[in-house]
Amino acid sequence: QVQLVESGGGLVQPGGSLRLACAASGFTFTRYAMSWYRQAPGKERELVAMISSAGRNTNYADSVKGRFTISRDNTKSTVYLQMNSLKPDDTAVYFCSAVGPGNNYWGQGTQVTVSS
């Protein structure tokens, strides 16, 4: 069955870094664009970053440009989110999403907390 399993979340101090990973299985990873979303308490889920199926194109939310980098390893069916210069406003549950031919899959999320 389809699975998207996020990992790498945790508690980090402001200015610190985290690297999230999302391991995919059960579908043809190379045919899917991959995205990271986040949802903070009391707020709507928002798109953080997106990468095309071959990895040639990326897009970022204005709030994370220059601090976050999305990448993918199609040989490992894994997408990553490198997060640097983290701020308290980055605190949220981060979700991995796959969008492809007629389907949209979601992971269960991983908590990121930025606090001193």
Disulfide bonds with the S-S distance in Angstrom:
Cys22-Cys96 2.14
